[in-house]
Amino acid sequence: MKELLIESKGIRTDQYFIPPFELREGDLVLIHLDCHVASSYIEEKLIAILAGKEKHKNVRINKPHTFVKHFRESRFKDRLLPATVGEYLSKKANPKSEFANKIYEIDWINKGIKIKKLAGNTRKLISLYSVLSKTNNIIFDLAAQDFEGMEHAAKIVKDEIGNNGSAILIEQNDYLKKYSTKYIKIEWFIDLDEYEKKFKF
């Protein structure tokens, strides 16, 4: 049996329940959160727990996993000195990895293009490639992607984790269920429509 990397015996609060799951080498676990205002908060909590930043009594982390962060800049840098593709990858990516230059396989991408000018799909690929250049044990989401971008990113991750890696995808839909080896869906203990306005962050 393949190595157990993360074991969750379930994460329960008075508002929701994330059922138990195991993450082993080669797995892509999809955790499906419903598309709701509360889901963004829950995603942040899940990432903190599954990345080992926040301890939870029911979750055991045997191998660290890295979250693929969304590209963000300070308002000052965004206005006066926005990052280019080349600058970002030189700081964030492992130059010895094939992923450090993979974004340039897109014909119109070059080192001088400002990342803030890129659409969501391409911007996500840059951050994904930078993390995959260092590890193939990742946690990611695909917010701000269209369906084509979501599928493209999922295929990249699926191929890469076949090399003794693993991934957890946290999404507000089940569109990429076909790429997952395990599918986990949140269970709510509240009426989402009634609770939306008073959900306590």
MDAnalysis code that builds the backbone (N, CA, C; Angstrom):
import MDAnalysis as mda
import numpy as np

u = mda.Universe.empty(603, n_residues=201, atom_resindex=np.repeat(np.arange(201), 3), trajectory=True)
u.add_TopologyAttr("name", ["N", "CA", "C"] * 201)
u.add_TopologyAttr("resid", np.arange(1, 202))
u.add_TopologyAttr("resname", ["MET", "LYS", "GLU", "LEU", "LEU", "ILE", "GLU", "SER", "LYS", "GLY", "ILE", "ARG", "THR", "ASP", "GLN", "TYR", "PHE", "ILE", "PRO", "PRO", "PHE", "GLU", "LEU", "ARG", "GLU", "GLY", "ASP", "LEU", "VAL", "LEU", "ILE", "HIS", "LEU", "ASP", "CYS", "HIS", "VAL", "ALA", "SER", "SER", "TYR", "ILE", "GLU", "GLU", "LYS", "LEU", "ILE", "ALA", "ILE", "LEU", "ALA", "GLY", "LYS", "GLU", "LYS", "HIS", "LYS", "ASN", "VAL", "ARG", "ILE", "ASN", "LYS", "PRO", "HIS", "THR", "PHE", "VAL", "LYS", "HIS", "PHE", "ARG", "GLU", "SER", "ARG", "PHE", "LYS", "ASP", "ARG", "LEU", "LEU", "PRO", "ALA", "THR", "VAL", "GLY", "GLU", "TYR", "LEU", "SER", "LYS", "LYS", "ALA", "ASN", "PRO", "LYS", "SER", "GLU", "PHE", "ALA", "ASN", "LYS", "ILE", "TYR", "GLU", "ILE", "ASP", "TRP", "ILE", "ASN", "LYS", "GLY", "ILE", "LYS", "ILE", "LYS", "LYS", "LEU", "ALA", "GLY", "ASN", "THR", "ARG", "LYS", "LEU", "ILE", "SER", "LEU", "TYR", "SER", "VAL", "LEU", "SER", "LYS", "THR", "ASN", "ASN", "ILE", "ILE", "PHE", "ASP", "LEU", "ALA", "ALA", "GLN", "ASP", "PHE", "GLU", "GLY", "MET", "GLU", "HIS", "ALA", "ALA", "LYS", "ILE", "VAL", "LYS", "ASP", "GLU", "ILE", "GLY", "ASN", "ASN", "GLY", "SER", "ALA", "ILE", "LEU", "ILE", "GLU", "GLN", "ASN", "ASP", "TYR", "LEU", "LYS", "LYS", "TYR", "SER", "THR", "LYS", "TYR", "ILE", "LYS", "ILE", "GLU", "TRP", "PHE", "ILE", "ASP", "LEU", "ASP", "GLU", "TYR", "GLU", "LYS", "LYS", "PHE", "LYS", "PHE"])
u.atoms.positions = np.array([
    [0.842, -1.201, 0.000],
    [0.000, 0.000, 0.000],
    [0.873, 1.246, 0.000],
    [0.444, 2.260, -0.725],
    [1.231, 3.481, -0.834],
    [1.246, 4.259, 0.483],
    [2.292, 5.052, 0.639],
    [2.512, 5.774, 1.890],
    [1.344, 6.700, 2.218],
    [0.952, 6.691, 3.496],
    [-0.106, 7.576, 3.977],
    [0.497, 8.944, 4.294],
    [0.024, 9.980, 3.614],
    [0.602, 11.310, 3.752],
    [-0.195, 12.210, 4.685],
    [-1.506, 12.158, 4.570],
    [-2.399, 12.910, 5.455],
    [-3.568, 12.019, 5.829],
    [-3.908, 12.023, 7.110],
    [-5.071, 11.270, 7.572],
    [-6.002, 12.206, 8.335],
    [-7.240, 12.308, 7.873],
    [-8.242, 13.103, 8.574],
    [-9.362, 12.181, 9.044],
    [-9.652, 12.252, 10.319],
    [-10.747, 11.471, 10.884],
    [-12.056, 12.253, 10.884],
    [-12.029, 13.384, 10.183],
    [-13.233, 14.209, 10.076],
    [-13.082, 15.511, 10.833],
    [-13.563, 16.583, 10.238],
    [-13.518, 17.909, 10.859],
    [-14.947, 18.368, 11.046],
    [-15.353, 18.482, 12.297],
    [-16.757, 18.779, 12.614],
    [-16.855, 20.040, 13.466],
    [-17.789, 20.901, 13.111],
    [-18.162, 22.034, 13.951],
    [-19.679, 21.979, 14.107],
    [-20.245, 22.964, 14.751],
    [-21.702, 22.986, 14.883],
    [-22.376, 23.461, 13.596],
    [-21.568, 23.857, 12.603],
    [-22.120, 24.366, 11.348],
    [-21.894, 23.435, 10.156],
    [-20.815, 22.647, 10.185],
    [-20.491, 21.798, 9.026],
    [-19.650, 20.602, 9.453],
    [-19.519, 19.658, 8.520],
    [-18.710, 18.459, 8.750],
    [-17.981, 18.113, 7.457],
    [-16.657, 17.982, 7.546],
    [-15.856, 17.480, 6.435],
    [-15.573, 16.011, 6.732],
    [-16.145, 15.077, 5.976],
    [-15.995, 13.648, 6.279],
    [-14.531, 13.183, 6.278],
    [-14.267, 12.054, 6.934],
    [-12.893, 11.522, 7.000],
    [-12.356, 11.149, 5.617],
    [-11.037, 11.243, 5.480],
    [-10.382, 10.781, 4.257],
    [-8.908, 10.526, 4.537],
    [-8.300, 9.740, 3.657],
    [-6.858, 9.524, 3.682],
    [-6.276, 10.025, 2.369],
    [-5.109, 10.631, 2.447],
    [-4.387, 11.057, 1.254],
    [-3.101, 10.243, 1.163],
    [-2.987, 9.483, 0.093],
    [-1.800, 8.653, -0.133],
    [-1.102, 9.095, -1.416],
    [0.106, 8.595, -1.612],
    [0.852, 8.906, -2.830],
    [0.003, 8.603, -4.065],
    [-0.021, 9.533, -4.998],
    [-0.781, 9.353, -6.235],
    [-2.220, 9.823, -6.160],
    [-2.692, 10.184, -4.957],
    [-4.084, 10.613, -4.792],
    [-4.270, 12.079, -5.167],
    [-5.431, 12.358, -5.752],
    [-5.931, 13.721, -5.887],
    [-7.295, 13.726, -5.204],
    [-7.345, 14.288, -4.010],
    [-8.584, 14.340, -3.228],
    [-9.297, 15.655, -3.529],
    [-10.543, 15.552, -3.958],
    [-11.368, 16.732, -4.181],
    [-12.277, 16.933, -2.975],
    [-12.125, 18.075, -2.321],
    [-13.025, 18.449, -1.229],
    [-13.993, 19.486, -1.781],
    [-15.246, 19.086, -1.886],
    [-16.273, 19.911, -2.516],
    [-17.016, 20.717, -1.456],
    [-16.779, 22.024, -1.472],
    [-17.545, 22.948, -0.645],
    [-18.623, 23.560, -1.526],
    [-19.810, 23.709, -1.031],
    [-20.870, 24.326, -1.828],
    [-20.521, 25.776, -2.140],
    [-21.086, 26.275, -3.220],
    [-20.844, 27.664, -3.627],
    [-21.674, 28.589, -2.738],
    [-21.025, 29.094, -1.718],
    [-21.734, 29.872, -0.699],
    [-20.750, 30.819, -0.037],
    [-21.245, 31.904, 0.489],
    [-20.375, 32.892, 1.128],
    [-19.559, 32.269, 2.267],
    [-20.130, 31.305, 2.970],
    [-19.435, 30.683, 4.094],
    [-18.268, 29.805, 3.641],
    [-18.323, 29.344, 2.408],
    [-17.323, 28.390, 1.934],
    [-15.924, 28.981, 1.857],
    [-15.811, 30.270, 1.572],
    [-14.493, 30.899, 1.495],
    [-13.800, 30.873, 2.841],
    [-14.558, 31.134, 3.904],
    [-13.995, 31.072, 5.251],
    [-13.565, 29.650, 5.589],
    [-14.419, 28.681, 5.260],
    [-14.101, 27.287, 5.567],
    [-12.878, 26.833, 4.779],
    [-12.755, 27.297, 3.541],
    [-11.579, 26.945, 2.741],
    [-10.301, 27.433, 3.423],
    [-10.312, 28.645, 3.928],
    [-9.134, 29.177, 4.617],
    [-8.765, 28.312, 5.824],
    [-9.762, 27.909, 6.584],
    [-9.518, 27.059, 7.745],
    [-8.946, 25.707, 7.320],
    [-9.523, 25.118, 6.282],
    [-9.058, 23.817, 5.791],
    [-7.608, 23.883, 5.318],
    [-7.290, 24.929, 4.572],
    [-5.922, 25.078, 4.080],
    [-4.946, 25.171, 5.241],
    [-5.292, 25.953, 6.241],
    [-4.412, 26.099, 7.407],
    [-4.186, 24.761, 8.100],
    [-5.244, 23.968, 8.224],
    [-5.134, 22.661, 8.890],
    [-4.362, 21.668, 8.034],
    [-4.731, 21.557, 6.758],
    [-4.140, 20.533, 5.891],
    [-2.706, 20.865, 5.491],
    [-2.342, 22.141, 5.537],
    [-0.960, 22.541, 5.259],
    [-0.103, 22.496, 6.522],
    [-0.726, 22.120, 7.646],
    [0.025, 21.998, 8.888],
    [0.286, 23.307, 9.601],
    [-0.383, 24.381, 9.189],
    [-0.201, 25.681, 9.832],
    [-1.025, 25.798, 11.114],
    [-2.091, 25.017, 11.172],
    [-2.979, 25.036, 12.336],
    [-3.280, 23.594, 12.736],
    [-3.085, 23.278, 13.988],
    [-3.285, 21.900, 14.444],
    [-4.764, 21.592, 14.644],
    [-5.126, 20.340, 14.329],
    [-6.480, 19.848, 14.578],
    [-6.357, 18.430, 15.112],
    [-7.088, 18.141, 16.166],
    [-6.936, 16.855, 16.848],
    [-7.256, 15.655, 15.964],
    [-8.045, 15.854, 14.927],
    [-8.454, 14.733, 14.070],
    [-7.650, 14.626, 12.778],
    [-6.654, 15.477, 12.607],
    [-5.882, 15.487, 11.352],
    [-4.413, 15.235, 11.660],
    [-3.857, 14.231, 10.989],
    [-2.434, 13.909, 11.145],
    [-1.720, 14.169, 9.825],
    [-0.691, 14.990, 9.884],
    [0.099, 15.340, 8.701],
    [1.410, 14.566, 8.756],
    [1.583, 13.616, 7.857],
    [2.828, 12.851, 7.800],
    [3.832, 13.442, 6.810],
    [3.331, 14.199, 5.855],
    [4.214, 14.874, 4.902],
    [3.636, 16.255, 4.623],
    [4.459, 17.295, 4.743],
    [3.966, 18.654, 4.503],
    [3.477, 18.849, 3.063],
    [2.433, 19.625, 2.917],
    [1.893, 19.983, 1.615],
    [1.872, 21.504, 1.493],
    [2.153, 21.992, 0.307],
    [2.247, 23.429, 0.064],
    [1.003, 23.920, -0.665],
    [0.423, 24.999, -0.151],
    [-0.726, 25.599, -0.813],
    [-0.266, 26.488, -1.953],
    [-0.909, 26.359, -3.099],
    [-0.608, 27.199, -4.260],
    [-1.346, 28.524, -4.071],
    [-0.623, 29.525, -3.609],
    [-1.244, 30.816, -3.303],
    [-1.624, 31.565, -4.577],
    [-2.637, 32.383, -4.451],
    [-3.012, 33.257, -5.550],
    [-2.021, 34.412, -5.636],
    [-1.738, 34.832, -6.852],
    [-0.811, 35.950, -7.031],
    [-1.458, 37.235, -6.542],
    [-0.776, 37.903, -5.611],
    [-1.249, 39.195, -5.112],
    [-0.047, 40.095, -4.883],
    [-0.245, 41.376, -5.101],
    [0.786, 42.364, -4.831],
    [0.220, 43.468, -3.955],
    [1.103, 44.163, -3.269],
    [0.658, 45.328, -2.507],
    [0.171, 46.398, -3.483],
    [-0.675, 47.274, -3.006],
    [-1.197, 48.332, -3.865],
    [-0.064, 49.207, -4.405],
    [0.935, 49.453, -3.561],
    [2.073, 50.276, -3.966],
    [2.835, 49.619, -5.120],
    [3.180, 48.335, -4.949],
    [3.940, 47.643, -5.999],
    [3.105, 47.478, -7.262],
    [1.825, 47.211, -7.086],
    [0.951, 47.028, -8.241],
    [0.899, 48.284, -9.112],
    [0.944, 49.443, -8.470],
    [0.835, 50.699, -9.209],
    [2.170, 51.169, -9.780],
    [3.238, 51.005, -8.993],
    [4.503, 51.603, -9.397],
    [5.505, 50.638, -10.018],
    [5.510, 49.399, -9.554],
    [6.506, 48.450, -10.054],
    [5.909, 47.046, -10.108],
    [4.901, 46.831, -10.948],
    [4.235, 45.516, -11.001],
    [5.193, 44.421, -11.455],
    [5.029, 43.251, -10.857],
    [5.926, 42.123, -11.145],
    [5.732, 41.602, -12.551],
    [6.837, 41.220, -13.164],
    [6.793, 40.566, -14.466],
    [6.843, 39.053, -14.266],
    [6.523, 38.320, -15.306],
    [6.575, 36.860, -15.252],
    [7.978, 36.391, -14.884],
    [8.988, 36.955, -15.533],
    [10.361, 36.551, -15.267],
    [10.801, 36.845, -13.843],
    [10.417, 38.023, -13.346],
    [10.780, 38.405, -11.981],
    [10.145, 37.462, -10.962],
    [8.875, 37.183, -11.150],
    [8.153, 36.317, -10.222],
    [8.775, 34.921, -10.177],
    [9.025, 34.338, -11.346],
    [9.557, 32.976, -11.389],
    [10.999, 32.909, -10.882],
    [11.771, 33.966, -11.085],
    [13.146, 33.957, -10.580],
    [13.171, 33.951, -9.054],
    [12.122, 34.515, -8.429],
    [12.044, 34.554, -6.971],
    [11.341, 33.329, -6.391],
    [10.339, 32.812, -7.097],
    [9.468, 31.787, -6.530],
    [9.763, 30.368, -6.990],
    [10.355, 30.209, -8.175],
    [10.521, 28.866, -8.745],
    [11.936, 28.333, -8.551],
    [12.042, 27.007, -8.540],
    [13.340, 26.342, -8.517],
    [13.892, 26.329, -9.942],
    [14.974, 27.052, -10.202],
    [15.463, 27.185, -11.580],
    [15.918, 25.866, -12.209],
    [16.157, 24.848, -11.386],
    [16.617, 23.559, -11.898],
    [15.468, 22.674, -12.377],
    [14.244, 23.101, -12.106],
    [13.074, 22.306, -12.480],
    [12.551, 22.708, -13.853],
    [11.995, 21.741, -14.564],
    [11.381, 22.030, -15.858],
    [10.212, 22.997, -15.719],
    [9.591, 23.037, -14.535],
    [8.440, 23.913, -14.334],
    [8.833, 25.385, -14.275],
    [10.105, 25.675, -14.035],
    [10.546, 27.066, -13.943],
    [10.370, 27.806, -15.270],
    [10.391, 27.077, -16.369],
    [10.259, 27.701, -17.694],
    [9.059, 27.196, -18.491],
    [8.235, 26.398, -17.860],
    [7.134, 25.762, -18.588],
    [6.106, 26.769, -19.105],
    [5.944, 27.875, -18.386],
    [4.947, 28.869, -18.801],
    [5.300, 29.450, -20.171],
    [6.582, 29.426, -20.530],
    [7.004, 29.999, -21.810],
    [6.675, 29.084, -22.988],
    [6.110, 27.929, -22.713],
    [5.613, 27.083, -23.790],
    [4.374, 27.699, -24.444],
    [3.760, 28.645, -23.742],
    [2.673, 29.437, -24.337],
    [3.345, 30.510, -25.190],
    [3.095, 30.503, -26.476],
    [3.848, 31.304, -27.441],
    [3.959, 32.786, -27.090],
    [2.878, 33.357, -26.614],
    [2.871, 34.806, -26.421],
    [3.368, 35.252, -25.047],
    [3.738, 34.302, -24.188],
    [4.249, 34.648, -22.859],
    [5.758, 34.856, -22.931],
    [6.222, 35.963, -22.341],
    [7.670, 36.188, -22.213],
    [7.970, 36.756, -20.832],
    [9.230, 36.844, -20.514],
    [9.656, 37.249, -19.167],
    [9.255, 38.670, -18.805],
    [9.051, 39.503, -19.803],
    [8.764, 40.905, -19.521],
    [7.304, 41.245, -19.324],
    [6.413, 40.308, -19.559],
    [4.977, 40.577, -19.410],
    [4.622, 40.769, -17.936],
    [3.842, 41.795, -17.660],
    [3.389, 42.051, -16.286],
    [2.273, 41.070, -15.934],
    [2.418, 40.423, -14.771],
    [1.457, 39.393, -14.377],
    [0.058, 39.965, -14.222],
    [-0.052, 41.191, -13.753],
    [-1.388, 41.769, -13.536],
    [-2.169, 41.935, -14.837],
    [-1.470, 41.872, -15.971],
    [-2.136, 41.997, -17.261],
    [-2.703, 40.663, -17.756],
    [-2.338, 39.567, -17.083],
    [-2.739, 38.237, -17.537],
    [-4.133, 37.876, -17.043],
    [-4.819, 37.056, -17.817],
    [-6.128, 36.542, -17.410],
    [-5.960, 35.491, -16.317],
    [-7.075, 35.122, -15.695],
    [-7.041, 34.211, -14.541],
    [-6.385, 32.876, -14.813],
    [-6.667, 32.267, -15.973],
    [-6.113, 30.950, -16.273],
    [-4.583, 30.968, -16.293],
    [-4.014, 31.920, -17.024],
    [-2.565, 31.993, -17.159],
    [-1.906, 32.414, -15.855],
    [-2.529, 33.330, -15.152],
    [-1.986, 33.776, -13.869],
    [-1.900, 32.605, -12.882],
    [-2.919, 31.754, -12.898],
    [-2.912, 30.598, -12.000],
    [-1.816, 29.617, -12.384],
    [-1.601, 29.431, -13.676],
    [-0.561, 28.509, -14.121],
    [0.813, 28.941, -13.617],
    [1.067, 30.241, -13.590],
    [2.373, 30.724, -13.129],
    [2.599, 30.352, -11.672],
    [1.600, 30.576, -10.823],
    [1.758, 30.225, -9.409],
    [1.808, 28.712, -9.229],
    [1.032, 27.973, -10.027],
    [1.049, 26.515, -9.942],
    [2.415, 25.967, -10.346],
    [2.950, 26.451, -11.451],
    [4.259, 25.980, -11.906],
    [5.356, 26.308, -10.892],
    [5.263, 27.474, -10.266],
    [6.306, 27.848, -9.303],
    [6.320, 26.891, -8.115],
    [5.141, 26.462, -7.655],
    [5.080, 25.514, -6.540],
    [5.504, 24.121, -6.995],
    [5.025, 23.682, -8.165],
    [5.391, 22.354, -8.665],
    [6.883, 22.235, -8.976],
    [7.557, 23.370, -9.146],
    [9.004, 23.319, -9.365],
    [9.747, 22.907, -8.102],
    [9.057, 22.983, -6.961],
    [9.692, 22.677, -5.673],
    [9.127, 21.426, -5.002],
    [7.861, 21.121, -5.271],
    [7.231, 19.969, -4.615],
    [6.058, 19.477, -5.450],
    [5.771, 18.174, -5.371],
    [4.561, 17.651, -6.016],
    [3.578, 17.134, -4.969],
    [3.657, 17.714, -3.789],
    [2.662, 17.500, -2.733],
    [2.028, 18.848, -2.442],
    [0.823, 19.057, -2.988],
    [0.249, 20.399, -2.978],
    [-1.211, 20.412, -2.548],
    [-1.647, 21.600, -2.155],
    [-3.056, 21.924, -1.914],
    [-3.364, 23.100, -2.834],
    [-4.474, 23.028, -3.552],
    [-4.777, 24.123, -4.475],
    [-6.269, 24.303, -4.655],
    [-6.627, 25.463, -5.172],
    [-7.994, 25.701, -5.626],
    [-7.902, 26.320, -7.012],
    [-9.036, 26.488, -7.654],
    [-9.037, 27.013, -9.021],
    [-10.039, 28.152, -9.161],
    [-10.067, 29.002, -8.145],
    [-10.935, 30.176, -8.196],
    [-10.506, 31.076, -9.357],
    [-11.468, 31.731, -9.963],
    [-11.252, 32.669, -11.069],
    [-10.807, 31.985, -12.361],
    [-11.030, 30.679, -12.455],
    [-10.709, 29.955, -13.678],
    [-11.980, 29.639, -14.454],
    [-11.882, 29.649, -15.776],
    [-12.998, 29.133, -16.549],
    [-12.854, 27.613, -16.638],
    [-13.839, 26.950, -17.230],
    [-13.820, 25.481, -17.240],
    [-12.602, 24.926, -17.987],
    [-12.222, 25.594, -19.054],
    [-11.042, 25.138, -19.801],
    [-9.784, 25.240, -18.944],
    [-9.646, 26.354, -18.234],
    [-8.491, 26.548, -17.361],
    [-8.469, 25.556, -16.214],
    [-9.641, 25.260, -15.660],
    [-9.729, 24.298, -14.567],
    [-9.261, 22.916, -15.022],
    [-9.744, 22.502, -16.181],
    [-9.370, 21.179, -16.688],
    [-7.879, 21.111, -17.007],
    [-7.352, 22.163, -17.602],
    [-5.934, 22.188, -17.957],
    [-5.071, 22.063, -16.704],
    [-5.393, 22.839, -15.680],
    [-4.633, 22.787, -14.432],
    [-4.751, 21.420, -13.766],
    [-5.957, 20.851, -13.767],
    [-6.164, 19.540, -13.145],
    [-5.345, 18.459, -13.833],
    [-5.258, 18.527, -15.165],
    [-4.472, 17.533, -15.906],
    [-2.986, 17.652, -15.575],
    [-2.507, 18.884, -15.451],
    [-1.100, 19.105, -15.097],
    [-0.796, 18.487, -13.739],
    [-1.656, 18.776, -12.767],
    [-1.450, 18.240, -11.409],
    [-1.558, 16.727, -11.411],
    [-2.555, 16.205, -12.090],
    [-2.774, 14.750, -12.131],
    [-1.542, 14.035, -12.687],
    [-0.974, 14.579, -13.747],
    [0.222, 13.971, -14.336],
    [1.400, 14.032, -13.380],
    [1.568, 15.168, -12.721],
    [2.752, 15.355, -11.880],
    [2.695, 14.528, -10.601],
    [1.527, 14.381, -10.000],
    [1.469, 13.620, -8.745],
    [1.624, 12.126, -8.983],
    [1.593, 11.710, -10.241],
    [1.887, 10.313, -10.542],
    [3.316, 9.948, -10.195],
    [4.173, 10.967, -10.038],
    [5.570, 10.760, -9.658],
    [5.716, 10.862, -8.140],
    [5.020, 9.977, -7.428],
    [5.085, 9.905, -5.966],
    [4.607, 11.172, -5.260],
    [3.717, 11.907, -5.903],
    [3.167, 13.103, -5.279],
    [1.722, 12.913, -4.872],
    [1.101, 14.000, -4.439],
    [-0.309, 13.953, -4.054],
    [-0.864, 15.371, -4.046],
    [-2.175, 15.487, -4.094],
    [-2.784, 16.811, -4.135],
    [-4.158, 16.796, -3.487],
    [-4.490, 17.927, -2.892],
    [-5.838, 18.173, -2.389],
    [-6.374, 19.389, -3.123],
    [-7.494, 19.220, -3.790],
    [-8.158, 20.303, -4.501],
    [-9.398, 20.699, -3.708],
    [-9.480, 21.965, -3.337],
    [-10.631, 22.473, -2.584],
    [-11.425, 23.376, -3.516],
    [-12.652, 22.977, -3.812],
    [-13.464, 23.695, -4.785],
    [-14.893, 23.861, -4.293],
    [-15.590, 24.844, -4.860],
    [-16.988, 25.074, -4.511],
    [-17.939, 24.394, -5.494],
    [-17.402, 23.480, -6.297],
    [-18.213, 22.704, -7.219],
    [-17.563, 21.335, -7.397],
    [-18.245, 20.459, -8.129],
    [-17.697, 19.110, -8.332],
    [-17.305, 18.885, -9.785],
    [-17.027, 19.975, -10.511],
    [-16.751, 19.875, -11.938],
    [-15.560, 18.957, -12.235],
    [-14.567, 18.945, -11.365],
    [-13.353, 18.165, -11.605],
    [-13.361, 16.810, -10.877],
    [-14.536, 16.361, -10.519],
    [-14.653, 15.077, -9.826],
    [-14.026, 13.946, -10.633],
    [-14.121, 13.998, -11.945],
    [-13.610, 12.931, -12.796],
    [-12.091, 12.794, -12.713],
    [-11.402, 13.842, -12.251],
    [-9.949, 13.778, -12.124],
    [-9.506, 13.310, -10.734],
    [-10.449, 13.233, -9.808],
    [-10.089, 12.909, -8.425],
    [-10.062, 11.399, -8.197],
    [-9.224, 10.984, -7.258],
    [-9.212, 9.587, -6.829],
    [-10.130, 9.394, -5.622],
    [-10.377, 10.508, -4.910],
    [-11.300, 10.475, -3.772],
    [-12.097, 11.771, -3.772],
    [-13.385, 11.642, -3.474],
    [-14.289, 12.788, -3.504],
    [-14.941, 12.943, -2.136],
    [-14.768, 14.126, -1.547],
    [-15.313, 14.423, -0.219],
    [-16.230, 15.626, -0.342],
    [-17.462, 15.507, 0.163],
    [-18.394, 16.635, 0.095],
    [-18.771, 17.096, 1.501],
    [-18.735, 18.402, 1.677],
    [-19.093, 18.985, 2.956],
    [-20.545, 18.675, 3.300],
    [-20.810, 18.479, 4.574],
    [-22.175, 18.319, 5.070],
    [-22.492, 19.527, 5.956],
    [-23.596, 20.183, 5.654],
    [-23.985, 21.370, 6.407],
    [-25.020, 21.019, 7.474],
    [-24.911, 21.685, 8.606],
    [-25.888, 21.525, 9.692],
    [-26.742, 22.784, 9.828],
    [-26.649, 23.673, 8.859],
    [-27.385, 24.935, 8.909],
    [-28.136, 25.118, 7.596],
    [-29.146, 25.945, 7.625],
    [-29.854, 26.343, 6.405],
    [-29.055, 27.484, 5.786],
    [-28.393, 27.221, 4.679],
    [-27.482, 28.202, 4.100],
    [-28.188, 29.487, 3.686],
    [-29.379, 29.368, 3.138],
    [-30.106, 30.561, 2.713],
    [-30.479, 31.440, 3.898],
    [-30.908, 30.798, 4.972],
    [-31.315, 31.546, 6.162],
    [-30.106, 32.107, 6.906],
    [-29.014, 31.383, 6.844],
    [-27.853, 31.711, 7.677],
    [-26.887, 32.681, 7.007],
    [-27.039, 32.901, 5.718],
    [-26.036, 33.670, 4.966],
    [-25.747, 35.041, 5.562],
    [-26.773, 35.764, 5.921],
    [-26.576, 37.127, 6.397],
    [-25.973, 37.198, 7.791],
    [-26.113, 36.124, 8.550],
    [-25.598, 36.195, 9.928],
    [-24.463, 35.221, 10.181],
    [-23.861, 34.657, 9.106],
    [-22.733, 33.753, 9.291],
    [-21.574, 34.511, 9.912],
    [-21.074, 34.010, 10.997],
    [-20.017, 34.680, 11.745],
    [-18.652, 34.245, 11.257],
    [-17.895, 35.154, 10.679],
    [-16.548, 34.858, 10.218],
    [-15.593, 34.960, 11.402],
])
